[in-house]
């Protein structure tokens, strides 16, 4: 099959969406399919054989200059105007603006001829431009489908619950104003793939999607990279690790910090948090208020080998989330043979398995239960070894990117058949080297088309999963 894989931002160190794009595209190509990733900035790290079409944006949320004012010369068309106007009114503009650019890039040319792909797969952008693209592709019997990792309505609820002032709640409501658009677009696509049964239930409830259009395909892990520590490499005594978005209420870091303070009453536990922390944000304030400045280390933008080494050095890994649609960090930590302490929120029991096997499961938001579970593992090296080995076996049996790609490809074929199309037969695996490129339709915003490049990828799930 010829697959156009869309993602409004795709750098692996910016979240699980970039991890998904990188690994899914690689494994689809290995299965003989042709994949062109179409992405806004920050752009993905891709393997050889995967094509990349870059769709430049105004990049208004870049780390170096967030909420910036672009110069007039940077505006090239309607998507740029939409992106800027929404940002200036407090809304998150990237999903809609990217979908408009993607529609311009992928719509059939006026000169005729069939578009060079069999299916378009959007990675949780769900902007209105996808509905226009779907209508344009309907005469060619090309479906447009999407991935929903988890309903962002959960993030909104938890953010609003954590807000302390009227103005902050008002700002959050404006920021999340893209959610009704995403629900309407998801209902208008030809199918939705999701990573867990928990996500399925939440999406049905919050986005009003019919179950018949949804397919559950668990995510994977590169079990050849995320491996247990070699024999003779002991963990650092008392080291606890968490991979999370530090200032996002949904991720539960504040609860973990409370648990750490309880632990340190009679232990010398130390927490390493992998994830970007906002200067002066809630996480830093909580660390100061609890007197944990010498007990917490924040790391971010870690190359993948460094992340693996860090995970291996921990005695316990924690997933304290108040909700998860899947949790790539949990799978990566289990692959490294690290015992987990995780909450029962969302899909975590699906991922981590029964309580006491590879993970100790505690209620979300309960700092006391979290502290007790972490402490019990820190005190019991034999149990840690037993649970870590069980986690590795669980990953090997259930979570691989090759299996995820194969299941996704089967679903693609079903969706293509459902609209009366015929998928292109898989070709032999491509030889190493740059992928052949598909030339997009003319863009209002100039776009660069560059080959996917092999690279030593950055950390795979430094933020959300």
N, C-alpha and C positions, 0 to 999 in steps of 0.2 A: 504493500500500500504506500501511497504518497501522503504524508501527514504534515499539515501545518500546525505547529504547536505554539500557541500564543501565551505570552506572560508579560504583564505590564511592568514588572521589575523582576530580575532573575538572578542577581548575584547571590551565591550560596551563603555568604556571611551576612546577608540581610534577611535571612529567614528560610523557613522550610520550603517556600515556593521555589526558590532557586535550586535547592537540593533536588526537589521533585523534577524540575525541568532537566537538570543535568543528567540524572541517573535514568529517568524514563527514556529520554531521547537516545542515550547511549545503548540501552538494552534493546530498544526497538530497532535501531540500526543493526545491532548484532543479530537480530532475528531475520534480517533481510529487508526491512522496510526502509523507506527514504523519508527522512525527517528534516524539516526546515523550521527552526525556532525563529519566531518573530517576537522581538522583545523591545521594550523601552528600557531606559537606563534606571539603575545600574545594570549593565549587561552580564549575561551568564558566562560561566566557565564551562566550555563544552569539549567533548572528545572529538578526535579525528573521525571524519565521516558524517558529522552532524553539521548541517548548514545553519548559518545565522544571518538573519535580516535585522539590522538595527533600525529602530524607529525613534530618532531623536525627539526629545520633548524639551520643554523649558526647564525641566528638572528643578522644580521649585522647592523640593524637600531635601535637597542634597545636604549631606552632613556638614559640609564646610560653610554653607550659606543658606540655612533653611528659611523659607518664606521670603525669598529674595524678590526684588523688583527687576525684571529683565528689561534690557534696552529695546527700543522700537525695532531695531534691525533684527532682533531674534524672532519676531512674529512673522510667520509664513502662511498662516491660514486659519480657518475656523477652529481646529483643535487647539491651537495655541491660545486663541482668545478665550475659549471655554475653560481651558486649564487655568489661566490667570484669573479670570473673573470669579470662578468658583473658589480659588484659593483666597482671594481678597475678601470674600464674604464668609470665610471660616469653614468652607466645605473641603472634603478630600476629593481632589479633582482628577487624580491619575486614572482610575478605572474608566471613567467616561471618556476622557481625552484620548487615552490609548485605544479604546474601542473604535473611536472615529478614525484615528490614523490607520488602524488595522483594516478597517473596512475600505478605506481608500487604497491601501496597498494590495489587498487580496481580491477586490471585486473584479468581475470579468472586464476585460478591455472592450472599449467601444468597437474595435476592429474585429471582434468576434474571436472564436477559438475557445476551446475548453480550458478552464483554469488548470494549472499543473499540480493539482492535489485531489485526493479522493475524500478527504475529511478535514475539517478544521476543529481543533481542540483548544478551548480557552482554559487557562489556568486561573480560575477564580477572579477574573476581572469583571465579567458580567456587566459590561456597559452597553448602552442602547445601540451603539454601532454594530454590535453582533446581530441584532435583529434585522438591521438593514442589510448586513452581509448575508444572512441566511436567506432573506427574500431574493437577493441578487443571484444566489447560488442555486436556488430551488429549480430553475429550468434545467440545470446540469445534474440534478439529483445528487448533490453534494451536501451532506449533513453538517451542521454546526453543533458541537457538543461542548460540555464544560466539566471541570472538576470543581467541587465545593469541598474544601478540606474540613471546614466546620462553619456553622452559621455565625457570622460576625454579630448577629443580634445578641449572642451570649456575651461577647466583649462589651457591647453597649450597656447591657444591664449591669454588669459588674463595675464598669467605669462610672456609671451614674450613681450606683450605690456607694462608691468610694468618694464621690465628689462632696465637698464640704460647703460650697457657697452656691448661691443662685446663679451668679455669672459663670462659674465653672460648669454647672449643669447645662446652662444655655449654650455655652460653647461646645460641649460634648454633643448635644442634640444636633447642632449644625454640622459638626464634623461627621457624624454618622448619618447624615441625611441621604447618603448614597444607597443605604440599605434597601429602601423600597424599590429602587431601580434594579438592584441585583436580584431581588425576588421575582420581579416581573420578567426580567430577561431570562432567568433560570427556567421559569415556566414556559417561555417561548422557544427554548432550544429543543434539539432533537434527542437529548438525553443528558443525564448527569451521572458522573462517577464520583463515588465517595469512599473514604478510607476505612470506615468502621460502621458497625450497626448502631452504635451510639449516635454518630453523626446523622445516620439515616433518620432516627427518631426525632432528633432536634430539628433537622431540615424540614421534615414533613410538618412538624408543628409550627415552626417559625416562618418558613418560606412558602407554606401551602403547596408543596410539590406532591404530585401523585406518585405513590411508590412504584408504579409500573414503569416510570421513565428512569429509575435509578438503578445503578449497579454498584455493589460494594467490592472494591479491590484494595486490600491492605497494602500499605507501603512497604518498602524494603530497607535493607542496609547492605553496605558493601562489607560482607563478612570476611573478605580477604584483607581488608584494611583495618577494620575495627576487630582486633583480636586480643585475646588475653595476654597478659604480660608473660614474657619468657620465664622459665623456672629460674629461681635465684634473684628475681627482681621484686623485692617485697614492697608493699604499699607503704606510704608515709603514715606513721601512727597518728590516729585522730583526724586524718584528712577526710573531709566530706566535700563532695562536688555537686553542683547544680548547673545545668545548662538552661538558660531562661532569658526572657526579656525582663530586665531588672525592674523597670518602672511601670509594667503593665499589671493592673490588679488581677486579671485572670490567671496569671502565672503563679500567684501565691508566695512570692518571695518574702513579703513582709511577715507572713505566718512562719516561714522557715527561720527568719531572723529571730523571732520570738522564741522559737524552739531552741535555737542555738544558744540564746541567753540562758535558758533553763539548763541546757546540757552543761554549760561552762561553770555552773555552780560547783560541780564535783569532777569535771573532766577538762582536759586541755584540747577539746575539739576545735578544729579550724576549718572554715568554709571557704572554698574557692568557687566563685560565681563566674561562669562563662557567659557573657552577655553585656551589651553596651549599657552603661549606667549614665543617667542624665545628671549633669553637674548641678548639685543642690536639689536634686529630685527626692522623691519619697524614700527611695532605698537608702541613699546617703544619709538622709535625716534620721531614718530609723536606726542605722548603724551607730550614729553619734548618740542618739537618745538612749540606746541600750548599752552603751559603753563597749562596743564591739570593734572599735577601730583596729585593734591589733589581732582580731580573730577572723576578719573577712578580707579576702583579696578579690578584686574584680579584674577579669581578663576579657578581652574582646578581639575580634578579627584574627583569630588564631589560625595559622596554617593547619591543614588536616593532620600531618604527622605530630605536631605539638599537641593538638587536641587529644589524639589517641594516647600519647604519652601521659598527659594529665589524667585522663580517665583511668588509665592503668594504675596510677599512683594513689588513687583514692581507696579508702577502706569501704566507703559507702557512697552511693549516688542517690540523690533525692529528686523526686518529681512532685513538688508541692502544689500543683496546679489546682485551681478551683473549677477548671473545665479543660478538657483536651479532646479534640476530634480524632487524634491518633497518638502523637508524641514520638517523633523521630529520635529525640535525645534518649528516651527510655530504651528504644531498640538498640541504639548504638552503645549505650552503657551495658546492656545485657550481653551484647556481642563481645564486649571487652571482658566479660566474666566478672562484672562488679555487681554485688547484691544491691537491690533497690529498696528504697522506702518510697512508696507512692500513695497518692490519695485514691479514693474510689470514684473520683469525678470523671464524668464522660466516658471515654473509651479506655481509660487506663487499666481497668480490670481485664478488658479484652486483650490488651497488648501484653501486660505483665503476667497474666495468668492467675491461678488461684492463690489466695493469701497463704504465705509461708513457703511457697515453692521457689520462685525466683525473686519474689518481692514480699515485703510486709506492707499490707494495705491499711490505710487509716482514713477516717472521715476528713473531707476537705475542710480547711479552715480551723482545724483543731491543733493548736500549737503543742498542747500537752501530750496528745497522742503521738504527734510527730516526734517530739523529743524522746518519748519512751521507746519508740520503735528504733530510732537512730542509735540511742544508747545501748539497746539490747544487742544490736549488731556490732557496735564498737567493742563490746565486752566479750564477744564470742567468735573468735577467729575460725573455729571449725564450722560454725553455722554459716559464716560469711563465705567460706570456700565452697560449702555444699550448695548454697543458693546461687553463688556466682556461676558454678558449673551448670546448674539447672537452667539459668538464664541463657547461657551460650547454646545449650541444646535446644531450647525453645526457639531461639533466633534461627538456628540452622534448619529447623523443621518447618518454620512458618513464614519467615520474613526475608524474601530475596527480591532484588530489583528485577531479576530475570523472570521470576514468576509473576510479578506485578505487570511487567511489560507484556508478557504472553496473554494474561487475562485481559489487559486493556486492548490489545490487538484483536482478540476474539470479540470483544464488545464493539470495537470499531466496525468489524465486519457485519455484526448484527444491525448496527445503526445505519450503515450504508445500504444494506438490503431493505431496511424498513422504509427508506425513501425511494426505493426502486433503482438504486445505483448498483454498480459492479466494481468491487475493489480491484486494484491492480495486483497481480500475483506478486508475492515477495520475490525479490531478486537475490542472487547469491550475495553473501557478505562482502561489503566493499573492501578494496585494497586500502592499506593505510595511506593517509594523505588527505588534503583538503576535500571537502564535499563539493559536488557539483552544485551550482547555485540556481535558484529560481529567481527570475527577474520580476519584481513586483510591479503592479500598475503604478503610473505616475502619482507622486505624492504632493500634497500641498506643502508639507514640511519635508525638505530634502532628507533622504535616508541613505545610509551606507549599507551595502550588502557585502558582508565579509565572511570568509570561511570559518567554520568552527575549528578551533585550534586545540590540540592536545596541550594540557597544562598540568602542573602540579597544583591541584585544586585547593582553595582555601577550606577552612573548617566547614564540615558539611551541614551542621545544624546549630550554628552558633546562637540562633534565636529560635523562633517558634517552629513547631512541627505540625 
